[in-house]
Amino acid sequence: MNRVDFKWHGDKVLQLLKKAGMSGLHDGVEHILTVSHGEVPHDTGTLQRSGTVIDAPQKDAVYVSYGTPYAVMQHEDLTFRHDEGRKAKYLEDPFNREKDKVLKMTSERMKRALR
């Protein structure tokens, strides 16, 4: 009878996958922010420049936001008039359109980490 020995490196694999997943997610969220820059209301450019991506690895999360006091109002109020191509829902709409691409980017990064 043949005997097969192997070492289990599950903790290393999980750590590798988490790192790769966070990296892929970060890049995907950066992509969403870039797409949203084409839709964010642009008067002086302050709102657009306030866009940021924040990694929160302790929560297995990556956040994207715009950080001006009026960002939420501009995002939510559908009655505001904006220049052509600029609009409310400037972050939500790109997120909804691009989320599948972000998932694919993240899963591809994780697959590569296992090779």
MOPAC internal coordinates of N, CA, C and O (Angstrom, degrees):
PM7 1SCF
backbone

  N    0.0000 0     0.00 0     0.00 0    0    0    0
  C    1.4494 1     0.00 0     0.00 0    1    0    0
  C    1.5264 1   109.16 1     0.00 0    2    1    0
  O    1.2310 1   120.38 1   -47.45 1    3    2    1
  N    1.3047 1   116.89 1   132.55 1    3    2    1
  C    1.4650 1   121.77 1   179.88 1    5    3    2
  C    1.5160 1   110.61 1   -83.91 1    6    5    3
  O    1.2310 1   121.72 1   -33.81 1    7    6    5
  N    1.2999 1   114.32 1   146.19 1    7    6    5
  C    1.4605 1   119.97 1   179.47 1    9    7    6
  C    1.5324 1   108.43 1  -116.92 1   10    9    7
  O    1.2310 1   120.85 1   -43.61 1   11   10    9
  N    1.3085 1   115.98 1   136.39 1   11   10    9
  C    1.4624 1   121.51 1   178.39 1   13   11   10
  C    1.5192 1   108.39 1  -119.08 1   14   13   11
  O    1.2310 1   120.99 1   -53.87 1   15   14   13
  N    1.3061 1   115.71 1   126.13 1   15   14   13
  C    1.4650 1   120.99 1   175.58 1   17   15   14
  C    1.5231 1   108.82 1  -108.91 1   18   17   15
  O    1.2310 1   120.97 1   -35.91 1   19   18   17
  N    1.2856 1   115.75 1   144.09 1   19   18   17
  C    1.4610 1   119.15 1   174.90 1   21   19   18
  C    1.5195 1   109.05 1  -149.93 1   22   21   19
  O    1.2310 1   121.61 1   -22.99 1   23   22   21
  N    1.3051 1   114.52 1   157.01 1   23   22   21
  C    1.4637 1   120.73 1   176.36 1   25   23   22
  C    1.5161 1   108.12 1  -108.03 1   26   25   23
  O    1.2310 1   121.18 1   -44.77 1   27   26   25
  N    1.2892 1   115.35 1   135.23 1   27   26   25
  C    1.4596 1   121.78 1   178.63 1   29   27   26
  C    1.5258 1   108.42 1   -92.70 1   30   29   27
  O    1.2310 1   121.01 1   -55.92 1   31   30   29
  N    1.3095 1   115.67 1   124.08 1   31   30   29
  C    1.4633 1   121.59 1   179.77 1   33   31   30
  C    1.5270 1   110.00 1  -117.36 1   34   33   31
  O    1.2310 1   121.07 1  -138.73 1   35   34   33
  N    1.3110 1   115.56 1    41.27 1   35   34   33
  C    1.4640 1   120.90 1  -176.11 1   37   35   34
  C    1.5161 1   114.07 1   -56.47 1   38   37   35
  O    1.2310 1   120.14 1   137.63 1   39   38   37
  N    1.3228 1   117.33 1   -42.37 1   39   38   37
  C    1.4664 1   119.55 1  -179.37 1   41   39   38
  C    1.5236 1   111.43 1   -64.13 1   42   41   39
  O    1.2310 1   120.74 1   140.04 1   43   42   41
  N    1.3434 1   116.19 1   -39.96 1   43   42   41
  C    1.4661 1   120.13 1   177.87 1   45   43   42
  C    1.5246 1   110.75 1   -64.77 1   46   45   43
  O    1.2310 1   121.00 1   137.65 1   47   46   45
  N    1.3184 1   115.69 1   -42.35 1   47   46   45
  C    1.4621 1   120.73 1  -179.47 1   49   47   46
  C    1.5271 1   109.98 1   -63.75 1   50   49   47
  O    1.2310 1   120.36 1   134.53 1   51   50   49
  N    1.3174 1   116.92 1   -45.47 1   51   50   49
  C    1.4651 1   119.90 1   178.72 1   53   51   50
  C    1.5192 1   111.47 1   -61.12 1   54   53   51
  O    1.2310 1   120.36 1   138.89 1   55   54   53
  N    1.3138 1   116.92 1   -41.11 1   55   54   53
  C    1.4591 1   121.49 1   178.80 1   57   55   54
  C    1.5355 1   110.46 1   -63.73 1   58   57   55
  O    1.2310 1   121.02 1   136.82 1   59   58   57
  N    1.3281 1   115.65 1   -43.18 1   59   58   57
  C    1.4613 1   121.33 1   177.69 1   61   59   58
  C    1.5258 1   111.09 1   -61.04 1   62   61   59
  O    1.2310 1   120.72 1   134.46 1   63   62   61
  N    1.3270 1   116.23 1   -45.54 1   63   62   61
  C    1.4608 1   120.95 1  -179.36 1   65   63   62
  C    1.5235 1   111.78 1   -65.62 1   66   65   63
  O    1.2310 1   120.52 1   140.02 1   67   66   65
  N    1.3142 1   116.62 1   -39.98 1   67   66   65
  C    1.4657 1   119.42 1   179.40 1   69   67   66
  C    1.5246 1   110.42 1   -63.85 1   70   69   67
  O    1.2310 1   120.71 1   135.06 1   71   70   69
  N    1.3214 1   116.25 1   -44.94 1   71   70   69
  C    1.4642 1   120.25 1   179.74 1   73   71   70
  C    1.5280 1   110.62 1   -62.12 1   74   73   71
  O    1.2310 1   120.37 1   134.38 1   75   74   73
  N    1.3182 1   116.89 1   -45.62 1   75   74   73
  C    1.4611 1   121.10 1   179.65 1   77   75   74
  C    1.5240 1   111.04 1   -65.67 1   78   77   75
  O    1.2310 1   120.51 1   139.39 1   79   78   77
  N    1.3174 1   116.63 1   -40.61 1   79   78   77
  C    1.4581 1   120.54 1   178.84 1   81   79   78
  C    1.5148 1   112.00 1   -63.31 1   82   81   79
  O    1.2310 1   120.41 1   136.20 1   83   82   81
  N    1.3182 1   116.81 1   -43.80 1   83   82   81
  C    1.4665 1   120.45 1   178.36 1   85   83   82
  C    1.5265 1   110.77 1   -64.72 1   86   85   83
  O    1.2310 1   120.33 1   141.33 1   87   86   85
  N    1.3146 1   116.97 1   -38.67 1   87   86   85
  C    1.4602 1   121.05 1   178.81 1   89   87   86
  C    1.5283 1   110.88 1   -64.97 1   90   89   87
  O    1.2310 1   120.60 1   134.06 1   91   90   89
  N    1.3262 1   116.45 1   -45.94 1   91   90   89
  C    1.4595 1   120.60 1   177.83 1   93   91   90
  C    1.5120 1   112.02 1   -64.33 1   94   93   91
  O    1.2310 1   120.69 1   138.99 1   95   94   93
  N    1.3175 1   116.29 1   -41.01 1   95   94   93
  C    1.4624 1   120.70 1   178.73 1   97   95   94
  C    1.5231 1   110.63 1   -64.65 1   98   97   95
  O    1.2310 1   120.27 1   138.26 1   99   98   97
  N    1.3280 1   117.09 1   -41.74 1   99   98   97
  C    1.4644 1   120.48 1   177.85 1  101   99   98
  C    1.5337 1   110.27 1   -58.93 1  102  101   99
  O    1.2310 1   120.62 1   131.71 1  103  102  101
  N    1.3246 1   116.43 1   -48.29 1  103  102  101
  C    1.4648 1   119.81 1   179.58 1  105  103  102
  C    1.5239 1   111.30 1   -62.35 1  106  105  103
  O    1.2310 1   120.23 1   141.45 1  107  106  105
  N    1.3200 1   117.16 1   -38.55 1  107  106  105
  C    1.4602 1   120.83 1   178.18 1  109  107  106
  C    1.5130 1   112.42 1   -65.24 1  110  109  107
  O    1.2310 1   120.52 1   138.58 1  111  110  109
  N    1.3139 1   116.62 1   -41.42 1  111  110  109
  C    1.4665 1   120.51 1   179.44 1  113  111  110
  C    1.5258 1   109.99 1   -69.63 1  114  113  111
  O    1.2310 1   119.95 1   144.42 1  115  114  113
  N    1.3281 1   117.70 1   -35.58 1  115  114  113
  C    1.4719 1   120.81 1   173.33 1  117  115  114
  C    1.5297 1   109.67 1   -60.05 1  118  117  115
  O    1.2310 1   120.75 1   140.64 1  119  118  117
  N    1.3226 1   116.18 1   -39.36 1  119  118  117
  C    1.4669 1   120.91 1   177.48 1  121  119  118
  C    1.5308 1   110.39 1   -61.42 1  122  121  119
  O    1.2310 1   120.19 1   134.56 1  123  122  121
  N    1.3254 1   117.25 1   -45.44 1  123  122  121
  C    1.4677 1   120.62 1   178.24 1  125  123  122
  C    1.5211 1   110.19 1   -60.20 1  126  125  123
  O    1.2310 1   120.03 1   136.56 1  127  126  125
  N    1.3173 1   117.55 1   -43.44 1  127  126  125
  C    1.4632 1   120.74 1   178.64 1  129  127  126
  C    1.5266 1   110.60 1   -60.89 1  130  129  127
  O    1.2310 1   120.43 1   136.93 1  131  130  129
  N    1.3206 1   116.79 1   -43.07 1  131  130  129
  C    1.4652 1   120.62 1   179.01 1  133  131  130
  C    1.5242 1   111.01 1   -61.45 1  134  133  131
  O    1.2310 1   120.30 1   135.29 1  135  134  133
  N    1.3197 1   117.03 1   -44.71 1  135  134  133
  C    1.4667 1   120.60 1   178.13 1  137  135  134
  C    1.5251 1   110.13 1   -62.76 1  138  137  135
  O    1.2310 1   120.39 1   138.56 1  139  138  137
  N    1.3209 1   116.85 1   -41.44 1  139  138  137
  C    1.4701 1   120.10 1  -178.08 1  141  139  138
  C    1.5246 1   111.87 1   -66.48 1  142  141  139
  O    1.2310 1   120.03 1   154.84 1  143  142  141
  N    1.3324 1   117.55 1   -25.16 1  143  142  141
  C    1.4661 1   119.89 1   178.08 1  145  143  142
  C    1.5259 1   111.85 1   -59.88 1  146  145  143
  O    1.2310 1   119.84 1   155.10 1  147  146  145
  N    1.3026 1   117.91 1   -24.90 1  147  146  145
  C    1.4581 1   121.43 1   177.44 1  149  147  146
  C    1.5145 1   113.87 1   -80.25 1  150  149  147
  O    1.2310 1   120.17 1   171.44 1  151  150  149
  N    1.3355 1   117.28 1    -8.56 1  151  150  149
  C    1.4613 1   121.36 1  -176.96 1  153  151  150
  C    1.5186 1   113.47 1  -119.64 1  154  153  151
  O    1.2310 1   120.18 1   161.28 1  155  154  153
  N    1.3287 1   117.27 1   -18.72 1  155  154  153
  C    1.4572 1   120.98 1  -176.06 1  157  155  154
  C    1.5333 1   109.51 1   -64.50 1  158  157  155
  O    1.2310 1   119.76 1   -43.43 1  159  158  157
  N    1.3440 1   118.07 1   136.57 1  159  158  157
  C    1.4661 1   119.93 1   176.93 1  161  159  158
  C    1.5297 1   110.18 1   -53.34 1  162  161  159
  O    1.2310 1   121.29 1   -41.60 1  163  162  161
  N    1.3379 1   115.14 1   138.40 1  163  162  161
  C    1.4617 1   119.32 1  -171.52 1  165  163  162
  C    1.5238 1   109.48 1  -134.50 1  166  165  163
  O    1.2310 1   120.85 1   -88.20 1  167  166  165
  N    1.3148 1   115.98 1    91.80 1  167  166  165
  C    1.4638 1   120.13 1   174.53 1  169  167  166
  C    1.5240 1   107.94 1   -95.18 1  170  169  167
  O    1.2310 1   120.87 1   110.93 1  171  170  169
  N    1.3144 1   115.94 1   -69.07 1  171  170  169
  C    1.4673 1   120.83 1   178.07 1  173  171  170
  C    1.5221 1   111.45 1  -101.60 1  174  173  171
  O    1.2310 1   120.01 1   169.11 1  175  174  173
  N    1.3325 1   117.59 1   -10.89 1  175  174  173
  C    1.4574 1   122.03 1  -177.98 1  177  175  174
  C    1.5175 1   113.83 1    92.04 1  178  177  175
  O    1.2310 1   120.54 1   176.43 1  179  178  177
  N    1.3353 1   116.58 1    -3.57 1  179  178  177
  C    1.4662 1   120.22 1  -178.32 1  181  179  178
  C    1.5209 1   111.40 1   -61.94 1  182  181  179
  O    1.2310 1   120.53 1   135.24 1  183  182  181
  N    1.3282 1   116.60 1   -44.76 1  183  182  181
  C    1.4653 1   120.29 1  -179.71 1  185  183  182
  C    1.5258 1   110.21 1   -60.69 1  186  185  183
  O    1.2310 1   120.29 1   132.01 1  187  186  185
  N    1.3142 1   117.06 1   -47.99 1  187  186  185
  C    1.4646 1   120.18 1  -179.75 1  189  187  186
  C    1.5252 1   111.36 1   -60.52 1  190  189  187
  O    1.2310 1   120.09 1   136.84 1  191  190  189
  N    1.3086 1   117.44 1   -43.16 1  191  190  189
  C    1.4688 1   120.58 1  -179.37 1  193  191  190
  C    1.5279 1   112.59 1   -67.16 1  194  193  191
  O    1.2310 1   120.12 1   160.25 1  195  194  193
  N    1.3259 1   117.38 1   -19.75 1  195  194  193
  C    1.4676 1   119.92 1  -178.86 1  197  195  194
  C    1.5261 1   112.75 1   -81.49 1  198  197  195
  O    1.2310 1   120.08 1   173.96 1  199  198  197
  N    1.3291 1   117.46 1    -6.04 1  199  198  197
  C    1.4618 1   120.74 1   179.23 1  201  199  198
  C    1.5149 1   111.13 1   -63.88 1  202  201  199
  O    1.2310 1   120.88 1   -43.23 1  203  202  201
  N    1.3156 1   115.93 1   136.77 1  203  202  201
  C    1.4639 1   119.80 1  -176.97 1  205  203  202
  C    1.5250 1   111.55 1  -150.02 1  206  205  203
  O    1.2310 1   121.43 1   -24.56 1  207  206  205
  N    1.3153 1   114.87 1   155.44 1  207  206  205
  C    1.4646 1   122.81 1   175.36 1  209  207  206
  C    1.5232 1   106.90 1  -117.90 1  210  209  207
  O    1.2310 1   120.73 1   -49.97 1  211  210  209
  N    1.3238 1   116.20 1   130.03 1  211  210  209
  C    1.4619 1   121.58 1  -177.88 1  213  211  210
  C    1.5251 1   109.36 1  -124.77 1  214  213  211
  O    1.2310 1   120.78 1   -55.37 1  215  214  213
  N    1.3233 1   116.11 1   124.63 1  215  214  213
  C    1.4650 1   121.64 1   176.06 1  217  215  214
  C    1.5249 1   109.61 1   -83.14 1  218  217  215
  O    1.2310 1   120.99 1   -42.83 1  219  218  217
  N    1.3269 1   115.70 1   137.17 1  219  218  217
  C    1.4671 1   122.11 1   175.43 1  221  219  218
  C    1.5267 1   107.99 1  -132.34 1  222  221  219
  O    1.2310 1   120.29 1  -108.40 1  223  222  221
  N    1.3457 1   117.05 1    71.60 1  223  222  221
  C    1.4665 1   119.98 1  -175.34 1  225  223  222
  C    1.5224 1   113.66 1   -60.96 1  226  225  223
  O    1.2310 1   119.97 1   151.30 1  227  226  225
  N    1.3237 1   117.67 1   -28.70 1  227  226  225
  C    1.4634 1   119.91 1   178.74 1  229  227  226
  C    1.5263 1   111.20 1   -65.67 1  230  229  227
  O    1.2310 1   120.46 1   159.81 1  231  230  229
  N    1.3395 1   116.73 1   -20.19 1  231  230  229
  C    1.4644 1   121.57 1   177.35 1  233  231  230
  C    1.5259 1   111.50 1  -110.11 1  234  233  231
  O    1.2310 1   120.46 1  -172.49 1  235  234  233
  N    1.3229 1   116.72 1     7.51 1  235  234  233
  C    1.4692 1   121.59 1  -175.55 1  237  235  234
  C    1.5209 1   110.39 1    51.35 1  238  237  235
  O    1.2310 1   120.59 1  -131.31 1  239  238  237
  N    1.3318 1   116.48 1    48.69 1  239  238  237
  C    1.4592 1   121.09 1  -174.96 1  241  239  238
  C    1.5231 1   111.22 1  -142.26 1  242  241  239
  O    1.2310 1   121.61 1   -23.75 1  243  242  241
  N    1.3238 1   114.51 1   156.25 1  243  242  241
  C    1.4588 1   122.79 1   170.93 1  245  243  242
  C    1.5175 1   105.92 1  -131.60 1  246  245  243
  O    1.2310 1   120.73 1   -49.48 1  247  246  245
  N    1.3235 1   116.20 1   130.52 1  247  246  245
  C    1.4605 1   121.36 1  -176.81 1  249  247  246
  C    1.5192 1   110.46 1  -109.92 1  250  249  247
  O    1.2310 1   121.17 1   -34.17 1  251  250  249
  N    1.3228 1   115.37 1   145.83 1  251  250  249
  C    1.4617 1   121.89 1   172.87 1  253  251  250
  C    1.5185 1   107.00 1  -126.71 1  254  253  251
  O    1.2310 1   120.96 1   -42.90 1  255  254  253
  N    1.3181 1   115.78 1   137.10 1  255  254  253
  C    1.4642 1   118.75 1  -179.99 1  257  255  254
  C    1.5148 1   110.29 1  -159.13 1  258  257  255
  O    1.2310 1   121.93 1   -14.00 1  259  258  257
  N    1.3038 1   113.91 1   166.00 1  259  258  257
  C    1.4571 1   122.30 1   170.13 1  261  259  258
  C    1.5149 1   106.12 1  -113.33 1  262  261  259
  O    1.2310 1   120.12 1   -42.41 1  263  262  261
  N    1.3369 1   117.38 1   137.59 1  263  262  261
  C    1.4513 1   120.24 1  -165.66 1  265  263  262
  C    1.5088 1   117.77 1  -113.76 1  266  265  263
  O    1.2310 1   119.37 1  -150.57 1  267  266  265
  N    1.3118 1   118.80 1    29.43 1  267  266  265
  C    1.4650 1   118.31 1   175.09 1  269  267  266
  C    1.5251 1   109.10 1   -93.88 1  270  269  267
  O    1.2310 1   120.12 1   -20.92 1  271  270  269
  N    1.3313 1   117.38 1   159.08 1  271  270  269
  C    1.4681 1   119.70 1   179.17 1  273  271  270
  C    1.5357 1   113.24 1   -59.54 1  274  273  271
  O    1.2310 1   120.39 1   155.24 1  275  274  273
  N    1.3202 1   116.87 1   -24.76 1  275  274  273
  C    1.4669 1   120.68 1  -176.63 1  277  275  274
  C    1.5324 1   113.07 1  -103.00 1  278  277  275
  O    1.2310 1   119.67 1  -173.32 1  279  278  277
  N    1.3092 1   118.23 1     6.68 1  279  278  277
  C    1.4644 1   121.26 1  -176.14 1  281  279  278
  C    1.5239 1   112.31 1   -60.42 1  282  281  279
  O    1.2310 1   120.16 1   134.98 1  283  282  281
  N    1.3301 1   117.29 1   -45.02 1  283  282  281
  C    1.4704 1   120.41 1  -178.24 1  285  283  282
  C    1.5259 1   110.23 1   -65.44 1  286  285  283
  O    1.2310 1   120.28 1   135.96 1  287  286  285
  N    1.3174 1   117.07 1   -44.04 1  287  286  285
  C    1.4617 1   120.38 1  -179.59 1  289  287  286
  C    1.5341 1   110.20 1   -61.75 1  290  289  287
  O    1.2310 1   120.17 1   135.66 1  291  290  289
  N    1.3258 1   117.27 1   -44.34 1  291  290  289
  C    1.4658 1   120.68 1   178.47 1  293  291  290
  C    1.5298 1   110.87 1   -63.08 1  294  293  291
  O    1.2310 1   120.70 1   144.29 1  295  294  293
  N    1.3223 1   116.26 1   -35.71 1  295  294  293
  C    1.4608 1   120.40 1  -178.20 1  297  295  294
  C    1.5215 1   111.93 1   -72.47 1  298  297  295
  O    1.2310 1   120.29 1   141.57 1  299  298  297
  N    1.3181 1   117.06 1   -38.43 1  299  298  297
  C    1.4626 1   120.80 1  -170.72 1  301  299  298
  C    1.5253 1   115.24 1   -94.64 1  302  301  299
  O    1.2310 1   119.40 1   153.32 1  303  302  301
  N    1.3175 1   118.75 1   -26.68 1  303  302  301
  C    1.4707 1   120.73 1  -174.22 1  305  303  302
  C    1.5237 1   110.63 1   -84.81 1  306  305  303
  O    1.2310 1   121.26 1   -74.15 1  307  306  305
  N    1.3220 1   115.19 1   105.85 1  307  306  305
  C    1.4669 1   121.21 1  -176.93 1  309  307  306
  C    1.5239 1   112.84 1   -77.09 1  310  309  307
  O    1.2310 1   119.81 1   174.22 1  311  310  309
  N    1.3251 1   117.97 1    -5.78 1  311  310  309
  C    1.4682 1   120.46 1  -178.40 1  313  311  310
  C    1.5300 1   112.50 1   -89.10 1  314  313  311
  O    1.2310 1   119.61 1   167.53 1  315  314  313
  N    1.3201 1   118.34 1   -12.47 1  315  314  313
  C    1.4701 1   120.09 1   179.41 1  317  315  314
  C    1.5247 1   109.95 1   -67.73 1  318  317  315
  O    1.2310 1   121.07 1   -35.26 1  319  318  317
  N    1.3154 1   115.56 1   144.74 1  319  318  317
  C    1.4661 1   120.88 1   175.35 1  321  319  318
  C    1.5211 1   108.61 1   -96.22 1  322  321  319
  O    1.2310 1   121.35 1   -43.43 1  323  322  321
  N    1.3178 1   115.01 1   136.57 1  323  322  321
  C    1.4628 1   120.67 1  -178.70 1  325  323  322
  C    1.5185 1   109.40 1  -129.49 1  326  325  323
  O    1.2310 1   121.00 1   -17.56 1  327  326  325
  N    1.3274 1   115.70 1   162.44 1  327  326  325
  C    1.4581 1   120.50 1   173.81 1  329  327  326
  C    1.5257 1   109.04 1   -60.34 1  330  329  327
  O    1.2310 1   121.09 1   -20.62 1  331  330  329
  N    1.3269 1   115.53 1   159.38 1  331  330  329
  C    1.4580 1   120.73 1  -178.81 1  333  331  330
  C    1.5327 1   110.48 1   -55.70 1  334  333  331
  O    1.2310 1   121.18 1   -47.78 1  335  334  333
  N    1.3233 1   115.35 1   132.22 1  335  334  333
  C    1.4553 1   121.76 1  -179.80 1  337  335  334
  C    1.5211 1   114.08 1    86.88 1  338  337  335
  O    1.2310 1   120.56 1   165.84 1  339  338  337
  N    1.3194 1   116.54 1   -14.16 1  339  338  337
  C    1.4678 1   121.78 1   179.32 1  341  339  338
  C    1.5170 1   107.68 1  -102.12 1  342  341  339
  O    1.2310 1   120.23 1   -33.06 1  343  342  341
  N    1.3446 1   117.17 1   146.94 1  343  342  341
  C    1.4564 1   117.26 1  -171.84 1  345  343  342
  C    1.5199 1   112.64 1  -166.57 1  346  345  343
  O    1.2310 1   121.59 1    -8.69 1  347  346  345
  N    1.3196 1   114.56 1   171.31 1  347  346  345
  C    1.4666 1   121.07 1   168.56 1  349  347  346
  C    1.5324 1   107.34 1   -69.65 1  350  349  347
  O    1.2310 1   120.44 1   -10.69 1  351  350  349
  N    1.3003 1   116.77 1   169.31 1  351  350  349
  C    1.4756 1   122.70 1  -179.62 1  353  351  350
  C    1.5300 1   110.87 1    58.89 1  354  353  351
  O    1.2310 1   121.11 1  -147.54 1  355  354  353
  N    1.3194 1   115.49 1    32.46 1  355  354  353
  C    1.4636 1   122.38 1  -176.45 1  357  355  354
  C    1.5196 1   113.63 1   -69.04 1  358  357  355
  O    1.2310 1   119.94 1   166.28 1  359  358  357
  N    1.3181 1   117.72 1   -13.72 1  359  358  357
  C    1.4659 1   120.90 1   176.22 1  361  359  358
  C    1.5297 1   110.70 1  -110.21 1  362  361  359
  O    1.2310 1   120.93 1   139.61 1  363  362  361
  N    1.3143 1   115.83 1   -40.39 1  363  362  361
  C    1.4688 1   120.66 1  -179.12 1  365  363  362
  C    1.5267 1   111.88 1   -62.48 1  366  365  363
  O    1.2310 1   120.29 1   134.14 1  367  366  365
  N    1.3279 1   117.05 1   -45.86 1  367  366  365
  C    1.4635 1   119.79 1  -177.67 1  369  367  366
  C    1.5324 1   112.26 1   -64.49 1  370  369  367
  O    1.2310 1   118.99 1   132.00 1  371  370  369
  N    1.3391 1   119.53 1   -48.00 1  371  370  369
  C    1.4662 1   118.17 1   175.66 1  373  371  370
  C    1.5331 1   112.68 1   -60.27 1  374  373  371
  O    1.2310 1   120.36 1   142.69 1  375  374  373
  N    1.3329 1   116.92 1   -37.31 1  375  374  373
  C    1.4654 1   119.69 1   177.11 1  377  375  374
  C    1.5240 1   110.02 1   -59.00 1  378  377  375
  O    1.2310 1   120.47 1   130.17 1  379  378  377
  N    1.3282 1   116.70 1   -49.83 1  379  378  377
  C    1.4649 1   120.05 1  -177.86 1  381  379  378
  C    1.5251 1   111.92 1   -64.26 1  382  381  379
  O    1.2310 1   119.98 1   143.25 1  383  382  381
  N    1.3238 1   117.65 1   -36.75 1  383  382  381
  C    1.4666 1   120.63 1   178.95 1  385  383  382
  C    1.5243 1   112.52 1   -72.89 1  386  385  383
  O    1.2310 1   119.87 1   146.02 1  387  386  385
  N    1.3128 1   117.85 1   -33.98 1  387  386  385
  C    1.4636 1   122.15 1  -170.39 1  389  387  386
  C    1.5248 1   114.92 1  -103.58 1  390  389  387
  O    1.2310 1   119.74 1   176.99 1  391  390  389
  N    1.3334 1   118.10 1    -3.01 1  391  390  389
  C    1.4715 1   119.68 1  -173.36 1  393  391  390
  C    1.5259 1   113.09 1   -60.65 1  394  393  391
  O    1.2310 1   119.75 1   143.26 1  395  394  393
  N    1.3251 1   118.08 1   -36.74 1  395  394  393
  C    1.4677 1   119.49 1   178.46 1  397  395  394
  C    1.5280 1   111.00 1   -65.38 1  398  397  395
  O    1.2310 1   120.64 1   142.30 1  399  398  397
  N    1.3235 1   116.39 1   -37.70 1  399  398  397
  C    1.4642 1   120.61 1   177.03 1  401  399  398
  C    1.5308 1   110.19 1   -64.27 1  402  401  399
  O    1.2310 1   120.45 1   139.75 1  403  402  401
  N    1.3305 1   116.74 1   -40.25 1  403  402  401
  C    1.4676 1   121.17 1   178.67 1  405  403  402
  C    1.5264 1   110.20 1   -63.26 1  406  405  403
  O    1.2310 1   120.46 1   135.85 1  407  406  405
  N    1.3249 1   116.73 1   -44.15 1  407  406  405
  C    1.4692 1   120.12 1   178.03 1  409  407  406
  C    1.5243 1   111.13 1   -61.24 1  410  409  407
  O    1.2310 1   120.69 1   139.09 1  411  410  409
  N    1.3257 1   116.28 1   -40.91 1  411  410  409
  C    1.4593 1   120.18 1   179.19 1  413  411  410
  C    1.5301 1   110.56 1   -66.06 1  414  413  411
  O    1.2310 1   120.38 1   136.16 1  415  414  413
  N    1.3359 1   116.88 1   -43.84 1  415  414  413
  C    1.4677 1   120.45 1   178.05 1  417  415  414
  C    1.5274 1   110.63 1   -58.27 1  418  417  415
  O    1.2310 1   121.16 1   136.78 1  419  418  417
  N    1.3293 1   115.39 1   -43.22 1  419  418  417
  C    1.4625 1   120.86 1  -177.85 1  421  419  418
  C    1.5250 1   111.01 1   -67.50 1  422  421  419
  O    1.2310 1   120.46 1   134.07 1  423  422  421
  N    1.3207 1   116.74 1   -45.93 1  423  422  421
  C    1.4671 1   119.22 1  -178.84 1  425  423  422
  C    1.5249 1   111.48 1   -66.67 1  426  425  423
  O    1.2310 1   120.05 1   143.58 1  427  426  425
  N    1.3287 1   117.51 1   -36.42 1  427  426  425
  C    1.4700 1   120.18 1   177.25 1  429  427  426
  C    1.5236 1   110.77 1   -63.63 1  430  429  427
  O    1.2310 1   120.46 1   138.97 1  431  430  429
  N    1.3229 1   116.72 1   -41.03 1  431  430  429
  C    1.4662 1   120.59 1   178.72 1  433  431  430
  C    1.5279 1   109.79 1   -62.86 1  434  433  431
  O    1.2310 1   120.54 1   139.91 1  435  434  433
  N    1.3215 1   116.57 1   -40.09 1  435  434  433
  C    1.4648 1   120.35 1  -179.78 1  437  435  434
  C    1.5306 1   111.06 1   -68.71 1  438  437  435
  O    1.2310 1   120.37 1   140.40 1  439  438  437
  N    1.3270 1   116.91 1   -39.60 1  439  438  437
  C    1.4675 1   120.30 1   177.64 1  441  439  438
  C    1.5221 1   110.83 1   -61.84 1  442  441  439
  O    1.2310 1   120.79 1   136.54 1  443  442  441
  N    1.3407 1   116.09 1   -43.46 1  443  442  441
  C    1.4701 1   119.93 1   179.27 1  445  443  442
  C    1.5262 1   111.42 1   -61.90 1  446  445  443
  O    1.2310 1   120.53 1   145.51 1  447  446  445
  N    1.3146 1   116.60 1   -34.49 1  447  446  445
  C    1.4687 1   120.50 1  -179.18 1  449  447  446
  C    1.5266 1   111.55 1   -65.30 1  450  449  447
  O    1.2310 1   120.31 1   154.65 1  451  450  449
  N    1.3157 1   117.02 1   -25.35 1  451  450  449
  C    1.4653 1   120.92 1  -178.35 1  453  451  450
  C    1.5231 1   113.10 1   -85.99 1  454  453  451
  O    1.2310 1   120.17 1   171.48 1  455  454  453
  N    1.3099 1   117.29 1    -8.52 1  455  454  453
  C    1.4755 1   119.72 1  -178.30 1  457  455  454
  C    1.4934 1   111.58 1   -78.01 1  458  457  455
  O    1.2310 1   120.10 1   180.00 1  459  458  457

